[in-house]
Amino acid sequence: MKIRYAEPDEAEQCWYVRNQSIRYGCANSYAPDVIKAWTPDTLPEHFLRIMADNPFFVASTSDGVIVATGFLDLSSESVEAIFTLPEYTGNGLAGLIIDAIKNEARQRGIKQLVLSSTPNARTFYEKHGFTFVRENTHYSGLAKAELRCIDMTYPLQAV
């Protein structure tokens, strides 16, 4: 598997990975109707801007199929969209993307990363050095609901 920057024409593939990951991984954290609303098949236009404006990473197979994603939100200095296709979960790809995001943040002089984790992903982020700050909720415009989340932080060391 190769970790690399996403290309703009890969937005649909990245959106698919996101949706499959949420539908599979969050099934025990959120109600089915919330997940359905949160994961529309149609790619929202704002997702293209997110990909263009931020370092967006993907893990891809040798034949170019994207199987995991994640990006560094430059405006909030946060880790976002760490998603893996269910059949690739547990292979370390999301961890490699987290490492790429940490390296990118260090190179940009960011001192601390933050994130809001879904409840089911908390232990994954703790395994990668993030620490619990507080439980919170985040309003999702797609889901039209308040989603329970775990705010976390990760201090970065200088390069």
C-alpha positions in Angstrom: 0.0 0.0 0.0 1.1 3.5 -0.8 0.3 6.6 1.3 0.2 9.7 -1.0 -1.7 12.9 -1.6 -5.1 12.6 -3.1 -5.8 13.9 -6.6 -8.8 16.1 -7.2 -10.4 13.5 -9.5 -10.4 10.9 -6.7 -13.0 12.8 -4.6 -15.7 10.2 -5.5 -13.5 7.3 -4.3 -12.6 9.2 -1.1 -16.3 9.9 -0.4 -17.1 6.2 -1.0 -14.4 5.2 1.5 -15.8 7.7 4.0 -19.4 6.4 3.7 -18.5 2.7 3.9 -16.3 3.3 6.9 -19.0 5.3 8.8 -21.8 2.8 7.9 -19.7 -0.1 9.1 -17.7 1.4 12.0 -20.3 3.7 13.6 -23.3 1.3 13.5 -23.1 0.8 17.3 -22.5 4.5 18.0 -25.3 6.3 16.1 -28.9 5.5 15.1 -29.4 4.0 11.7 -31.4 7.0 10.4 -28.6 9.3 11.5 -26.0 7.2 9.7 -28.1 7.1 6.6 -28.5 10.9 6.5 -24.8 11.4 7.4 -23.6 9.2 4.5 -25.4 10.3 1.3 -24.2 8.7 -1.9 -24.0 12.0 -3.7 -20.7 13.8 -3.2 -21.3 17.2 -1.6 -19.6 20.1 -3.3 -17.9 21.3 -0.1 -15.9 18.0 -0.1 -14.1 19.1 -3.3 -13.1 22.4 -1.6 -11.8 20.5 1.5 -9.7 18.3 -0.7 -8.3 21.3 -2.7 -7.6 23.4 0.4 -5.9 20.9 2.7 -3.2 18.1 2.6 -5.5 15.2 1.9 -3.9 11.7 2.1 -5.0 8.4 0.8 -3.8 4.8 1.0 -4.1 3.1 -2.3 -3.5 -0.4 -3.7 -0.9 -1.1 -6.4 -3.7 -0.7 -9.0 -4.8 2.7 -7.6 -7.9 1.7 -5.6 -8.2 4.1 -2.6 -8.8 2.1 0.6 -8.2 4.7 3.4 -8.2 8.5 3.7 -7.4 11.3 6.1 -6.5 15.0 6.0 -5.0 17.8 8.0 -7.5 20.7 8.3 -5.2 23.7 8.1 -7.7 26.2 9.4 -8.4 24.3 12.6 -5.1 22.3 12.8 -7.2 19.2 13.2 -7.1 15.6 12.0 -10.1 14.8 9.9 -11.7 12.1 7.7 -9.6 9.1 8.9 -11.6 6.4 7.2 -10.8 2.9 6.0 -12.9 0.5 3.9 -14.2 -2.2 6.2 -12.4 -5.0 4.4 -9.0 -3.2 5.0 -9.6 -2.3 8.7 -6.9 -3.6 11.0 -4.1 -3.5 8.4 -2.4 -0.3 9.8 -3.4 2.0 6.9 -5.2 4.5 9.0 -2.2 4.6 11.4 0.1 5.4 8.4 -2.2 8.2 7.4 -2.1 9.6 10.9 1.7 9.5 10.7 1.6 11.4 7.4 -0.7 14.0 8.9 1.6 14.4 11.9 4.6 14.8 9.7 2.8 17.3 7.5 1.7 19.3 10.6 5.3 19.4 12.0 6.6 20.6 8.7 4.1 23.4 8.8 5.1 24.4 12.3 1.9 23.3 13.9 2.4 22.7 17.7 -0.7 20.7 18.5 -3.2 18.6 16.6 -6.8 18.3 17.7 -9.7 16.0 16.6 -13.2 15.0 17.4 -13.5 11.2 17.3 -16.5 9.1 16.9 -17.0 7.0 20.1 -16.0 3.8 18.3 -12.7 5.3 17.2 -11.5 6.6 20.5 -9.2 3.7 21.3 -7.6 3.9 17.8 -6.6 7.5 18.4 -5.4 6.8 21.9 -3.2 4.0 20.4 -1.7 6.7 18.2 -0.9 9.1 21.0 -4.0 11.3 21.2 -5.3 12.1 24.7 -8.9 12.5 25.8 -10.0 16.1 26.5 -13.8 15.8 26.9 -16.9 14.3 25.5 -18.8 16.7 23.3 -21.4 16.9 20.5 -20.9 18.1 17.0 -23.7 19.2 14.8 -23.6 17.5 11.4 -25.4 19.4 8.6 -25.6 16.2 6.6 -27.0 14.1 9.4 -29.1 17.1 10.7 -28.2 15.8 14.2 -25.9 16.4 17.1 -23.4 13.6 17.0 -21.7 12.4 20.2 -17.9 12.8 19.9 -14.7 12.6 21.9 -12.4 15.7 21.7 -8.8 14.7 21.7 -5.4 16.4 21.4 -1.8 15.5 20.3 1.2 17.7 21.1 3.7 17.8 18.2 7.5 17.9 18.7 9.6 20.1 16.4 11.2 18.4 13.4 
